[in-house]
Amino acid sequence: MTIDHSGRSEGRRATRPGSLIQQYEEIAQASRSMLQAAHQGDWDEVERIQGRCREMIAELKTASERDALADSEQRRRIELLRSILDDDAQIRARAEPWLRNLEEFLRTAPPTALRTP
């Protein structure tokens, strides 16, 4: 989305100098939206947002090759990445409840139950 001088977005976003941290903020917001959709069981919306996140991450990679973050922005970047990883873990837990059940079984199963004949 590109941004014209009035602030309206049109299509793809153009990377502006100094906007790296804003791009991280946008990805974190999308991650929160994805988690909210997962809580609601709206997996089509999760998938749609996930696709948009892939685009934003690709744009961020390109922008980060040209621009750098200030020290204070680096700290905020780490906070955002931790938040995104936490959201991702919660989404996975909702998307794959069978995995949680398997982990519980493996943790509590007697050793003989895990042996093959």
Number of C-alpha atoms within 10 A of each C-alpha: 12 14 15 11 7 6 8 9 13 11 8 12 14 15 19 12 10 13 17 22 19 14 19 21 17 15 24 22 16 19 23 18 17 24 24 16 18 21 15 11 13 13 14 11 16 22 14 11 19 17 11 14 19 12 13 20 14 12 17 20 11 12 19 15 8 10 15 15 15 11 9 8 15 13 12 16 20 12 12 19 16 13 16 21 13 15 19 16 13 15 20 15 14 16 14 11 11 11 13 13 11 11 12 11 13 13 10 9 11 10 9 7 9 10 7 5 3
